[in-house]
Amino acid sequence: MEQRRTRRFQLQLPLAITRSGAERVAFAGTTRNISSSGVLFTSPRGPDPGGPIEYIITLNHEGAQTTNIRCIGKVVRAERVDAVRGGITAFQVAATLERYEFVRER
């Protein structure tokens, strides 16, 4: 039986990767689950495992005022998965959540 240190919440929220390793990037993804120590998300690109990553998770994306969480972590793993629709290839990425800050839109 698998035992986790922290509870995971099954949440599908918009996610934007802004930095992968030393490279500034801009591509979107969607969270699959989130815990206090990390996140699992899908993305069209797979960041390098072991490398640093910066990503922004958008909360209340359908509401009047969105709130973003800017997160810094490390890529734990990136696995290629085949999406059901149209044979599109995507990646399932697990990343740690080492630091974060709330960023409100103005």
Secondary structure, DSSP 8 states (H G I E B T S, - for coil): ----SS--B----EEEEEEETTEEEEEEEEEEEE-SSEEEEEESS---TTSEEEEEEEESTTSSS-EEEEEEEEEEEEEEEE-SSTT-EEEEEEEE--EEEEEE--
